[in-house]
Each structure stands twice: as structure tokens, then as C-alpha cells.
Amino acid sequence: MEVDESAWQFMKKHLGYNDEEMKKFRENPRNVDVLAKASELMNKTIVVEVVESKNCNSQHKVGDKLIFDGAGNLLTKKNPKRICIYALAPLAQAISPLTNSCTQESIPTKFDSRGQDVSTLE
């Protein structure tokens, strides 16, 4: 897939890369795929729902939701004031394959706490 030069320049500035770092970034075929499909991610929201909680110091309850943009960034204004670090830690493993799936044909919709696709298990 072709990536517009303006997209490369945006990423260079956004990530703070120098010319040498950007050259390496551009040489990675996976980065080409992701950047070519990045617009798909920009229109997505990742919603993580608490399915079990007991004695949580941050007071998370079953049904509470944590909201991330399609690139996996926590949207602080759309989330609870306090978020437990122990809730966030396993989400890196779960959200990473979801954001990486933008280069695949089908996008999983449900993951367990280990990042395993469970969309087809229901």
C-alpha cells in the first residue's frame, strides 16, 4: 500500500524522530502497513469493561468502562477520575494485539485479560 509523504512527515514530527530514525521507521514494512491503514484506527474506540472487581481501592465496579482511542491511548476526559494501576497493567497485553490487528482483514472484538481473542468463544 502507498503511504502519502505528508503522513510520513506527520509521524516524524509526532514521534520526534530525526532523519536517521525516520529512515529506519520507513524501512519497516509493518510500519508501512500500519500507517497506510491508520485512518481506520482514528475512527475506532476501544472500550474495556470491568467484569470482576472486589475490594478495589480505586472503587472500580463491575460494568465500569475504560475508554481508549483506536491507537490505544487512554482518553483521560472520558474515564473515571481514578484508575487502578493493576487494572491498567494487563490492558497493555490486551490492547496491543487489537491495535495491531488494523493490518489484518478481520478485527477481533473481545479479548481476555491475557490479550487472547475470545470473540468467537461466546
Residue pairs with C-beta under 8 A, 6 or more apart in sequence:
1 32
1 33
1 36
1 37
2 36
3 32
3 35
3 36
7 35
7 38
8 22
8 26
8 35
11 17
11 22
11 25
11 35
12 22
12 25
15 21
15 25
17 25
25 31
26 32
30 103
33 103
34 100
34 102
34 103
37 102
37 103
38 102
40 70
40 102
41 69
41 70
41 71
41 99
41 102
42 69
42 70
42 71
43 70
44 69
44 70
45 67
45 68
45 69
45 70
45 75
46 67
46 68
46 69
46 70
46 72
46 95
46 98
46 99
47 65
47 66
47 67
47 68
48 65
48 66
48 67
48 68
48 91
48 94
48 95
49 63
49 64
49 65
50 60
50 61
50 62
50 63
50 64
50 65
50 66
50 87
51 62
52 62
53 60
53 61
53 62
53 64
56 84
57 84
58 80
58 82
58 83
58 84
58 87
59 82
60 80
60 83
60 84
60 87
64 80
66 74
66 79
66 80
66 83
66 87
66 88
66 91
67 74
67 75
67 78
67 79
68 74
68 75
68 95
69 75
70 99
70 102
71 99
72 95
72 96
72 98
72 99
74 83
74 88
90 113
90 114
93 113
93 114
93 115
94 111
94 112
94 113
94 114
94 115
95 115
96 115
97 108
97 111
97 115
97 117
98 107
98 108
98 111
101 107
101 108
108 117
108 119
109 119
110 117
110 118
110 119
110 121
110 122
111 117
111 118
111 119
112 118
